[in-house]
Amino acid sequence: MKLILTPYSKGEFQLVKAFVRNGIEVPAGFVFDGASIPRPLWTIFAPHEYLTSSVTHDYGYAMATELYDEGYYVTGLRSGFRRLIWRSLGLW
């Protein structure tokens, strides 16, 4: 399936049409920042070459964050503590 997007804001894109890759459907309207590759490395790894991978990665990350936060909200864990746990997972 072809990736159809439009510029959204500086460094961000918005899907014009839903995109499916490896059984994962990213809905139309989803906003993502593309591949977060530091500018000095763009000559080696051009960010636009990785948009199909980065849209599914960013969508998966957004859904994981939402599910995580919702799960802990239901348990009554305070939002500050939920954020602390989520950030510490990034260190792991």
Secondary structure as UniProt FT lines:
FT   STRAND          5..9
FT   TURN            10..11
FT   STRAND          12..15
FT   STRAND          19..21
FT   TURN            22..23
FT   STRAND          24..26
FT   TURN            28..29
FT   STRAND          31..32
FT   HELIX           39..41
FT   TURN            42..44
FT   HELIX           47..50
FT   HELIX           51..75
FT   HELIX           79..91
//
